Structure formats: structure tokens, C-alpha cells
Amino acid sequence: MILFIYIAEEKAVLKPTFKGGLFLYLNGYRHTKHSVAGQKTRWRCTQFRQKCRVKLFTVDDELILQKGEHNHPPNKKDSYFPHACPKDQ
């Protein structure tokens, strides 16, 4: 199942992983859930091992903070997810 959420006026997609986790797709970048503390979830870029240090923090599916900038271009394979469902639907 794919869930569409809106984060700071941007469409994001939560998609389950094969291992039962979640990926968060935002602006063509894929993030993985790193930790959860209460209602706050910390996500990090899946290119973390390639030294991309972007972190997203969400509370109840709402973006509250993004730290850093990606050091790589968006993955073309992942960039179609945020546009899979029109915002007004």
C-alpha cells in the first residue's frame, strides 16, 4: 500500500519496504525511517553511506525540520512517486 501525505505543501509518499519498514519519497529523494521517539520520526537519506547527511524530522506525518542539503542529484527512478497522485485529489 502506498500512502500520500503532504509535507510543507510538498507531496510526499510513504511506501512500505520489503522488510516491513517505510520509505519516504520527497522531491525525488528517498529517505528511510531512522528512529522514532513518541510522535517524532527521524528520517535519513538512503544515500547516507555515500556521505549524504540530510535528515528529516516529522511529527504526525508533518515535516517539522529538514537538516542539510543532498550532495547528489535526485534519483530519476524515485522521482515519479511524489507526482503519482495529483495534489487536488
C-alpha positions in Angstrom: 0.0 0.0 0.0 1.3 3.5 -0.9 0.2 6.4 1.3 0.3 10.0 0.0 0.9 12.8 2.6 1.6 16.5 2.3 4.7 17.9 4.0 5.1 21.7 3.9 3.0 22.0 0.8 5.1 19.3 -1.0 3.6 15.9 -1.8 5.5 13.1 -0.2 4.9 9.4 -0.5 5.2 6.7 2.2 5.9 3.3 0.7 6.5 0.1 2.5 9.8 -1.7 2.1 10.2 -5.4 1.6 11.4 -5.8 5.2 8.3 -4.1 6.6 9.7 -0.6 7.1 8.8 2.6 5.3 10.5 4.8 2.7 9.6 8.5 2.5 9.9 9.9 -1.0 10.2 13.7 -1.3 11.2 15.8 -4.3 12.8 12.8 -6.0 14.9 11.7 -2.9 14.3 8.6 -0.9 14.6 8.6 2.9 14.4 5.7 5.3 13.0 5.8 8.8 15.9 6.0 11.2 14.3 6.4 14.6 11.0 7.1 16.4 10.6 8.9 19.7 6.9 9.4 20.7 5.2 11.2 17.8 8.5 12.4 16.3 10.1 10.4 13.5 13.6 10.9 12.2 14.3 10.0 8.5 17.7 10.0 6.7 18.6 9.9 3.1 19.2 6.4 1.7 22.5 7.7 0.3 23.7 8.1 3.9 26.7 5.7 3.3 27.8 7.9 0.4 28.1 10.8 2.9 24.7 12.4 2.3 23.7 13.7 5.7 20.2 15.0 5.1 17.8 14.3 7.9 14.1 15.0 8.0 12.0 15.2 11.2 8.3 14.6 11.1 5.5 14.7 13.7 2.3 13.0 12.8 3.3 13.0 9.1 4.1 16.7 9.1 7.6 17.9 8.3 8.9 20.0 11.2 12.6 20.2 10.2 15.0 19.4 7.4 18.7 19.4 8.2 21.3 19.7 5.4 21.2 19.5 1.7 21.6 16.5 -0.5 25.1 16.1 -2.0 23.7 14.2 -5.0 21.0 14.7 -7.7 17.6 13.2 -7.2 17.2 9.6 -8.3 15.2 9.6 -11.5 13.8 6.2 -10.6 12.4 7.6 -7.3 11.2 11.0 -8.6 7.9 9.8 -10.1 6.5 8.8 -6.7 5.6 12.4 -5.5 3.7 13.0 -8.7 1.7 9.8 -8.8 -1.4 11.4 -7.5 -2.5 15.0 -8.2 -2.4 17.2 -5.2 -6.1 18.2 -5.5 -7.4 14.6 -5.4 
